Amino acid sequence: MTLNSHHLAAVERAARMVDMEPLEPKRKAFMVKEQWFGLARTLLAFGAGYLVSRGFIDQSTVDAVIAAVITLGTAAWSLIEKTKTA
């Protein structure tokens, strides 16, 4: 099959459509991952400091709990991001 001017024009139109801007611009994310993790670390540190100051838990427990929460949060976020793009 040979390409005639009609086919070439269709290919050129398709190529131009690929380069076109989307009709609606993508919405910017409310907060990025780094901001969420920073907020989580700050809130965890605040809550842990309060609990330690009241004598409910000791510092070694705080360290273990914060590390576990951050690790699980990172794993969950990674899983969510990977399933959204798949």
Buried (B, 14 or more C-beta within 10 A) or exposed (E): EEEEEEEEEEEEEEEEEEEEEEEEEEEEEEEEEEEBBEEBBEEBEEEBEEBBEEEEEEEEEBEEBBEEBBEEBEEEEEEEEEEEEE
